[in-house]
């Protein structure tokens, strides 16, 4: 091989090395561009961080969507769970019974918007059936035999059901259930959709059925869903045709013995007699001087009875009385009249008749 051929070979090798270096430079540049675009793709697929307790959290009692009656039992705490289509609240109530478990008012509002975009926690609205209610009672009241009521009852939100059972000791337990929703013929995606499920479990010592059943009649639904088509209560009832008409009197109350204004109870006045004061011992009576009769005149004799004597605290008892007389400050003093048997006929005082009388004046005048 001559020198010319060797120079040609070296030129071709140099060109190959230059082409290879150019290709390798392009590869590094593509890799750099690819890796620089990965953070942008990651940012596009990232989501907001979820806080602990977002699906179930403790809320204040003022945020309870259903309130117990004013007479109680009071709210202890509220646990709220948010789902894609509903809000579930366990409203725990005060209890003093010995039955295991906690008094609770459970409320589920269906028809809400999902607060999360990529979550899958839909709550199923189960219809009210006998088997479902029996399962709920066994879970919340284990070991308590519950008897369902066969009466048809309803409160301000519609019909409801209830059952009673006697637990250990003197505890009486009640389980109530109610579903609030519009009639089937009026529900549509744009109006009257949504529903409310209510469950009540209460046990109380020495309670009566009337007291526990009053809870189902007097609880209040305060929550709602911010949607114009959400209406589980149905269409409002039409106004009565007799309102404002003739021949349809309306009275303030139904015919009953209950008064509009409560009657105040009459005050009973009780008179009490004070305790008698201790008796005061009177001094021994002093013997009175014998009464002597004056000489009898010759004229007719007129008998005058002795004057009536009133007893005082310092006066001595009359003649002829053998026992001392005690007085009481709380008792009235009655006049004392001497007994006629204490004086003889000779002891009576005789007063002579007047020797003169003016009969012409029309009035008796005393003569001196």
Secondary structure, 3 states (H helix, E strand, C coil): CCHHHHHHHHHHHHHHHHHHHHHHHHHHHHHHHHHHHHHHHHHHHCCCCCCCCCCEEEECHHHCCEECCCCCCCEEEEEEEECCCEEEEEEEECCCCCCCCCCEEEEEEECCCCCCCCCCCCCCCCCCCHHHHHHHHHHHCCCCCCEECCCCEEECCEEEEEEEEECCCCEEEEEEEEEEECCHHHCECCECECEEEEEEEEEEECCCHHHHHHHHHHCEECCCCCCCCECCCCCCCCCCCCCCCCCCCCCCCCCCCCCCCCCCCCCCCCCCCCCCCCCCCCCCCCCCCCCCCCCCCCCCEEECCCCCECCCCCCCCCCCCCCCCCCCCCCCCCCECCCHHHCCHHHCCEEECCCCCCCCCCCCCCCC
